[in-house]
Amino acid sequence: MADERIQHPSLIVPAGHVEPVPRRIRGTIGGSTVFDTRRALYVWEWPPYPQFSIPVEDLAEGVLTDDGHTEERGAGPARRHTLRAGSEVREGAAWVWVDGAPSALLGTVRFEWEALDSWFEEDEPVFVHPRSPYSRVDALRSSSSVRVELDGAVLAEAPGCVKLFETGLPTRYYLDLTHVDRARLRHSDTVTRCPYKGTTSSYWSFDSAIATHEDIAWAYDFPTAHVNRIAGLVAFYDERVDLYVDGARLPRTSGRAGKRPGDSVAAHDSRPDLRGR
């Protein structure tokens, strides 16, 4: 039982993998459309999740200016470009794949995600990064009891939970708010976003008699439809607390230590990753 949290499927997609996107993909800056395509590609520059690569032919006219710099981008070499849309200028925000990259990527461009104001799959917004077609996120009701302790204080004790299973990640345990001792927690202004679960509505910190622990718990009051079972429930960053499931203490893993629960699986990979946990 003590190994429950660390038993999970591994990611299966290698860096450099390319697949077609069967969805209409659009990107905007302000009121200007940068691209509108049904020919986007998924490209994995690192294994945890893909980026979109857009055919240059499907970009609005005149939005790219060559910066004259080529760099290795995980899936192969790409040439850096500045993005211009109306009066907006986003320097070094686009990477046009060149010889040495997978052949399917030639003639396409990969944008830095934050360089655009909005991304859409069909008519629905996408946040943080594209959702991987090879990842599952399942929220299942469970009769497993959960107790959360930190510095000798019991912060939560619940007779059941919702377990959130996400490909490539350890299990998370979401608890009913009535089983959390909120009197011991301090509300935080932190907000993170996840392409699979949505935008967090609350974070909490804990000040014990011996230490301050920032952002150890979070909730999604209005999660995405496919994980609606976690709505209004609270999860603890179990890398930072002592978490017991069915009476057995789970090991604290160190792979993502130091990152907020809203950070992505690959944040230790030195790349910017913001996927909510």
GILINCOR-V548109 format. One record per residue. N is the residue number from 1. RES is the residue in one letter. PHI is phi in whole degrees, 0 to 359 (none if undefined). Layout:
BEGIN
{{N RES PHI} {N RES PHI}}
END
This chain:
BEGIN
{{1 M none} {2 A 295} {3 D 264} {4 E 307} {5 R 292} {6 I 266} {7 Q 264} {8 H 202} {9 P 296} {10 S 274} {11 L 291} {12 I 244} {13 V 260} {14 P 279} {15 A 300} {16 G 96} {17 H 288} {18 V 227} {19 E 217} {20 P 288} {21 V 260} {22 P 274} {23 R 227} {24 R 288} {25 I 239} {26 R 230} {27 G 225} {28 T 226} {29 I 231} {30 G 59} {31 G 263} {32 S 258} {33 T 275} {34 V 277} {35 F 205} {36 D 212} {37 T 219} {38 R 247} {39 R 237} {40 A 293} {41 L 238} {42 Y 277} {43 V 225} {44 W 264} {45 E 276} {46 W 208} {47 P 295} {48 P 299} {49 Y 199} {50 P 268} {51 Q 242} {52 F 272} {53 S 241} {54 I 249} {55 P 303} {56 V 302} {57 E 296} {58 D 264} {59 L 274} {60 A 296} {61 E 294} {62 G 77} {63 V 275} {64 L 248} {65 T 232} {66 D 293} {67 D 271} {68 G 72} {69 H 225} {70 T 248} {71 E 213} {72 E 284} {73 R 241} {74 G 91} {75 A 265} {76 G 145} {77 P 284} {78 A 215} {79 R 258} {80 R 284} {81 H 226} {82 T 268} {83 L 257} {84 R 233} {85 A 218} {86 G 62} {87 S 270} {88 E 272} {89 V 233} {90 R 241} {91 E 289} {92 G 60} {93 A 267} {94 A 226} {95 W 230} {96 V 267} {97 W 292} {98 V 233} {99 D 309} {100 G 112} {101 A 277} {102 P 309} {103 S 302} {104 A 297} {105 L 274} {106 L 297} {107 G 85} {108 T 236} {109 V 227} {110 R 251} {111 F 267} {112 E 298} {113 W 302} {114 E 286} {115 A 288} {116 L 259} {117 D 281} {118 S 213} {119 W 236} {120 F 226} {121 E 257} {122 E 53} {123 D 249} {124 E 247} {125 P 292} {126 V 240} {127 F 244} {128 V 76} {129 H 189} {130 P 297} {131 R 282} {132 S 287} {133 P 290} {134 Y 257} {135 S 251} {136 R 247} {137 V 229} {138 D 238} {139 A 250} {140 L 238} {141 R 295} {142 S 217} {143 S 272} {144 S 295} {145 S 281} {146 V 224} {147 R 234} {148 V 241} {149 E 232} {150 L 204} {151 D 52} {152 G 85} {153 A 259} {154 V 271} {155 L 265} {156 A 201} {157 E 210} {158 A 232} {159 P 284} {160 G 203} {161 C 200} {162 V 247} {163 K 268} {164 L 254} {165 F 254} {166 E 229} {167 T 308} {168 G 84} {169 L 231} {170 P 295} {171 T 294} {172 R 249} {173 Y 242} {174 Y 259} {175 L 243} {176 D 297} {177 L 300} {178 T 292} {179 H 259} {180 V 250} {181 D 276} {182 R 292} {183 A 297} {184 R 270} {185 L 256} {186 R 247} {187 H 294} {188 S 244} {189 D 273} {190 T 298} {191 V 226} {192 T 231} {193 R 234} {194 C 225} {195 P 292} {196 Y 265} {197 K 243} {198 G 109} {199 T 249} {200 T 295} {201 S 258} {202 S 208} {203 Y 230} {204 W 226} {205 S 243} {206 F 221} {207 D 252} {208 S 270} {209 A 289} {210 I 237} {211 A 199} {212 T 254} {213 H 237} {214 E 276} {215 D 50} {216 I 263} {217 A 217} {218 W 207} {219 A 213} {220 Y 244} {221 D 287} {222 F 228} {223 P 286} {224 T 295} {225 A 299} {226 H 283} {227 V 236} {228 N 296} {229 R 293} {230 I 270} {231 A 303} {232 G 77} {233 L 268} {234 V 244} {235 A 244} {236 F 253} {237 Y 285} {238 D 289} {239 E 288} {240 R 242} {241 V 233} {242 D 264} {243 L 245} {244 Y 246} {245 V 242} {246 D 52} {247 G 85} {248 A 260} {249 R 286} {250 L 274} {251 P 291} {252 R 282} {253 T 269} {254 S 255} {255 G 297} {256 R 240} {257 A 301} {258 G 94} {259 K 254} {260 R 289} {261 P 299} {262 G 278} {263 D 281} {264 S 275} {265 V 305} {266 A 257} {267 A 298} {268 H 284} {269 D 272} {270 S 75} {271 R 258} {272 P 287} {273 D 226} {274 L 232} {275 R 293} {276 G 293} {277 R 251}}
END
